């Protein structure tokens, strides 16, 4: 259910059906235990990464409500954090979210060309997803790789010193592997 702006409305019936896997819940509890009692809000960022990985790459209002329940917080506290950071998706995305850094170091070294090239290659614009649901193109703020600009992040992987050939190889590899990329991936290999 959504309104005229396409924003998803909270569905209490759908919320009742949401539950993370046991391994995810165990990881969340370990993260929460890192912090003193009553300071579970400090666990929110890594918990949101797990929630997003458990929820097909995005955080619906119902998932955000579930995270709030797990952390013992108000839903608005979780929503304000999730809506602030570009690494959290509040609408469905492709299996591979190509997040191109657009801040000054990357921009002066060709990030605009990278965004344009990826857009033409995949026939999408920034903020859009390919018709096959494989790729979403996003521009984001600094990813902290200024010395190896231009760069992009996909899940836990950083791809630096981008050229058209590197982009082609990356897209081809992701298509062949055909799996969702998450920030929680532990099998990543950064390229430079």
N, C-alpha and C positions, 0 to 999 in steps of 0.2 A: 504494500500500500504506500503511495507517495502523494505529495501535494502538487500544486501547479509548478513549483520550482524543481520538481524531481527529487526532493529531499524525502528520504524514507522515514515514515512514521513508525513509532514504537508499536509493536504488535504483541500484546500480553499473552496471547495463545502461543505464538511462536517462541516467546521467551521461555515458556514452560518446557519446551523441548530441547533447549540448548544445554549441553553438558560436554565438557572437554574429556578427552581420553584420560585413562588412569596415568599413563606416563607424563602427560602434560600437567595433570593435577599434582603429581609428585614433584615435578620440577618447580611448579609454582610454590608449593609449600616449602621447598628447600630455599627458594629465593626469599620468601617472606621471613624465614627464620634467620636470615643474615642481619636483620634489623631488630633493634630493641622493641619490646612489647609496646604497642600503641603507635608505632612508626611504620606500619605496613604500607602507608602511602609511598614510602621510599622505594618500594618494589614495583611501582606501577609501570615504568618503562619496559623492563624485561618481561613483565607479565603481559603487557599489551603485545609484545612481539610473539609470545607463545600463543596468545589468543588469536592473533592474526594468522599465524601458521595453522592453527586448528580450524580456521573459519574461511577456507578457500581464498586466503590472501587479503581479506578486508574485514572491517569491524562494523557490523550492523548495530543499530541502536540496541537490539536485544543482547548482542554479545557484550557491548559496553556495560549494559545493566548487569549482566552476569559477572563481569570483572569487578564491578562495584560491590556486588554481593560478596564475592570471594575475599576482597580486600577490606570489607566492612566500611565502605565509603558511600557517599551520595553519588548517584549516577552522574550528576553534573560535574563532579570533581574528575571523574574519569573522562567524560566527554571533552572537557576543556583542555585536558592534556593531549588526548588523541587528535583533536582538531588543530592543535598548535603545530605539531611536528609533521613534516612532509613524509616521514617514513611510515606513517600510519595511513591506511587507505579507508576512507569512509564511504566508498562505493565500490562495486565489483571491479576487478582489474584482471588483466591477463596473467598467465602463468609466470611470465617473465616481465617484471616492471623495470624498464630501462630508465634509470634516474640520472639524467645528465646534469652535471654541475653547471650552473649558469653565473657564478660569481666572477669577479674581475679577472683573477688569474686564468681561469678556464676560458672566459669569454675572449680575453686578448690573445689566447693561443688557439682559438678556433672552435669553441663550444657551439657557437651559433651555426657553424658549418656542420658540426656533428648532428645537431638537432635537425637541421634541414635534410641532411643525407639520410638519416634514419627515417625521417618522415616520408621522404620520397620512396625509399626502399620498401617500407612497410605500408605505404599509402594511408598514413594517419598523421594527425597533428598532435602536438603536445597536449596531454590530457585525454587522449583517445586510445582505444583498444582496437587491435586488428579484428577483422570479422571472424577469424577462426578462434579468437579468445586466447591466442598465444602470447601476444606482446601488448604492453601498455607503455607509452612514451610519456615521461614526466620531466619537467625541468625543476631542479631543486637548488637550494642554497648550498653554501660551501660544504664539501665533503672532506675537506682537510687534506687534499692531495695536490696542493698548489704547484709543487716542483715537478710534477709529472702530468700537467694539464696538456690537453683536455682529457677529461675522464668521465666515466659513468660507473654507477653501482647497480648491480642486479642481485637482489638478495644479499648474501654476505660477501659477494665477490666485488672487488674493485678492478676496473679495467682502465689502464692509464696509457698516456702517450697515444691516444686514439688516432688512427688513420682510417681511410675508407676500407682498406684491406683488412685491418684488424676488426672493424665493425662487421664486415661481411663474414669473417671467420667466426666471430662470436655469435651472430644471428644463426648461422648454419649449425653450429654446435648446439645451441639451445633448441633449435627445431628438432635436431636429431635426438637429443636426450628427452625431449617432450615431457618435462616435469616442472612442477611449481618450484620457484626459487623463493626462499624465505630468509629473513635476517637471522633465523635460528639455525640455518644450515651449518653443519660442522665439517662438511667435506669440500669446502670451497678452496680454490686456488686463485690467488690474485695474479693478474698479468700486468706487466709494465713494459 
